[in-house]
């Protein structure tokens, strides 16, 4: 404040589009940098979406090697380039990805509507340099993993969804309904309706849903495939996410109850989060065995 002048948020922060230009990033690179926590954002006090503090832009522009250092950290590669970074065959890289040993950070559909998974090049370089991972890159894949390959296990979509949820929760910050909406976005709307049975809470939750990943016109084959990839489909995964949503909505209800008309009945959904059977294995192999009895 200077005299009677109040410093506005725009003088100390800027929009994501402006920040991307000043950081010499494409918008997709900028969004990935925010998801990974490389760029800090703050809420817009006027409700206009996230903004980037000027100090954050100055910090990044002041790093040694800018902008190459930043863009290198954000570089993504497909299967062929990923195999080259790990010095393995394309087939072996694909098996490692299907088993969840390397995790995609993004995907897109090519002109043939085939899913193209993308991986962080920096993570793959770190993987290749990790001596404890050497057995996975050379020789025979361990017996337990070979069995899973033979069973046709493919964890790429599930692991991408888990990673996407981490990104969305990071963007949601401390806002309880945005945190709940992040979880809801990975579930089918019908599954969300089953968990969040109060219509006023469901309506309020929908206001905070992040923008969905889409390809193609609504109802097109590409859009349908994308919807299958972005929403949990395995009962075990759906069960875990549903329990997370119950917890998140319960927290939001306590901290900031959803608006409801005067005289509207109280919240009817009093379910507690489902508890896992302690006799069930929580490991990857246990989940896969339950999935493929």
N, C-alpha and C positions, 0 to 999 in steps of 0.2 A: 504494500500500500504506500502511495506517495501522495500526501495531502488528502484530497477526497477521492483519489483515483484508486480503484481496486484492481490489482493485477488479475487479468482473466486467465483461465486455463490455457487459452490458445497462445499466450505469450511465453508459456513455459513448457508447452507440449505441442505436438502436431498429429495430424491424422496418419493412419498407417500408410496410405498412398504416398504422402509427402515424405514420411520417414524412409520408405523403400527407395524413393528416388535419391534422397540424400545419402543413403547407405549403398547406393549403386547396386541394388538388388532387384530382381524381377519379383513381381508380387507373390508368386508361388514360393520363391526362396525366402522372402520376408516372412510369410506365414509359417513356413517350416522352422525358421529361426525362432519365432515366438513360441511355437509348439515345443521346441527343444529347450526352451529357457535361455537361449542366447540373447534375446532381446526382451527387456522388461517393458510391460505396458501398464497403464493405469486407467481406471474407469473415467469416463467423461462425466463431469458433474452435471452436465445438461442432459444426460441420457443418450448421447449420440454414438455410443460405442466406445471401444478402447482407444486410447491415445498413447503416444510415445513421448516420454519426457525428453526435453532438449538435452538434458545432462546425459541421457542414455545414448543419444546419437553422438554427442561429443566424445563420450567414452569409447565408443566403437570406432569412430573415425580416427581417434588418437592411438589405436593399437598399432604395433609394428606390423608392417606389411599390408595395411589396409589398402584396397578392399580384398586383395587376393587371399589373405589369411581367413577372412570370414567366409568367402564364397567356397573355399576349399573345404571348410567344415560342413558346408551344406550340400556338397556334391552328392548326387545319387547315381546309382548304376543299376543296370538290369542284370539278368542272369549271366550273360556272356562276359560282361565286364567284371562282374562279381567273381566269376570263376577264375578270371585272369588274376585278380588281386589276391585270391587265396592260393593260386597256382594249383588248381585242381581242374578236373574235367567238368564240363557243363552238367553232365549227368550226376556227378557227385555233389556239385553245388546245389542242384535241384533237390536231391535227397536231403541234404542238410537243412534246406529251407522248409521242406515238407515236414521234417521232424521237429521244427521249431528251434533248431540250433542257431540259425541265423534268422533274424526277424525283419520283415519288410517294414518300411516307413511310409510307403505310398503305393498306389496302384493306378493304372488307367486302362481303358479298353482301346485296343488298336482297331484299325478299320475292319478287321474280321470279327470284331467283338470278342477277341481273346483277351484274357486278363494278363496284363504285364505288371509284374511286381517289381518294385524299386527298393534298393537297399542303400543305407548310408555308406559311402565309400570309406569314411573315416573309421566307422565301426568295423568294417571288414579288414582294414589295415591293422587295427588293434587286435582283431581275432587272429590274423595270420602271424602276428608277432608274439602271441601268447603261447609259451612253450607247453602249458598245460592242455592246450587244444590240439597239439601236434598229432596225436593219435587219430583225431577225427579227419585229418587232412591227408594222411598217408596210410597205406595198408588197408586191411579190411575194416569196415565199420563194425563196431562192437555188436555182439550177437543179439542183445536186446533190441537195439535199433534196427538190425537187419529184419527181425521179425515184424517190426512195425512197418517197415518199408513194404514187405511182402503183403501185409494186410491192407495196403493202400492208404495209410494215414496221411492226411494233409492238414497241417496246422497253420498254414500261411494266413488264411482269412481270420481264423480265431485270434492268432497272435497280433495281426494288424488291428483288429477291433480292440484288443486289450491295450495296445499302444495308443490307439486313437482315444480311448477313454482317459488314459493318463494325460494326454494333451488337452482334452476338453476340460478335465478337472483343473488343470493348471491355469487355463484361461479363465475359469469360473471364479478363481480366487476364493474369497471368504463368503461369497453370497450363497446362502443355503439353498435357495430354489434353483439357482444356476448349477450348483453342484448336483442336485437331484435330476435336473434336466439333462446333464451330461450323461448320467447313467441311463435315463429313459431313452436317449437318442440311439443307444445300441440295442434296444429292444423293439420288437414289432409293436405298433400302436395298440393292437388288441391285447398284447401281453401287458402293456402299461396300464390299460383300462382295467385289467383283471387285478393288478396290484393296487393301483390308486383308484379306489372305488368311489370316493367322494367327488361329485362332478365339479364342484367349485375349486377343489384342489387340483383336479386334472386340468381345468381351464387355466388356472394360474400357472401351473407347471408348463403348459404349452407355450406360454409367452416367453419362456427362457430357453426353449429348445434351440440348439445351435443349428446353423445352416447345414442341411443335409448334403452329402456327397451324391452328385447326380451325373449321369451320362445319358444323353439322348432325351427325346421328348417323353413326357409322362405316358406310361403304358407301353413304351417301345421295348423290344427285346433287351437293348442295352440298359434301359432304366430298370427293368425287372431283374437283370443279372446283378446290377449294382446294389439293388435293395437286398438281394440275398446275401451279398458279401458284407454289407454294412450292418445287418441285423443278426443277432445271435440265433442259431438254429438248432444247436444240440441241447437236449434236455438238461444236461449237467451245467452247461454254460448259462442257459436261461434261468435255471434255479439259483445259481450264484448271483447273477445280475438282479434277479427279482428280490432276493434278500437284501442286496445292496440298496436297491431302490426303496424298499420299506424303511431301512435305516435312514436313508437320506431324506425322505419325505417326513419321517418322524422328527428328525432334527430341524428341518425347515418349519414344521408345524409349531414346534416349541419356540423357536427363535423369532419367527415372523409369520404368524398365521395367515393363510390365504384369505383375501377379502370375500365376504359372503353377504347376501342381502339380509336386511333386518328381518328377524323372525325365521330365518332358514334353520333347519335342524342342525344339530352339532355333527361333527365328523363321525361317520358311521364305520369307517375303516379303522378298526382298532387292532388289526393283526400285528403280531410281533414277527421279527425276522425269523425265517426258518433256520433251524439249527441242524448242523451236519451230523450224521451218524458218526460217533467217534471211531467206529470200527472200520469206516471206509478210508481207503488210502487217499491222501491228499496230493500225492506226487503225480507227475505226468504219466508214468507207466500205469499207475493205478487208475487214473481217469480213462486212459485209453483202453484198459482191460474192461472197465465197466461199460465203455462205449461199444466195444467189440467182444461181447461175451463168447 
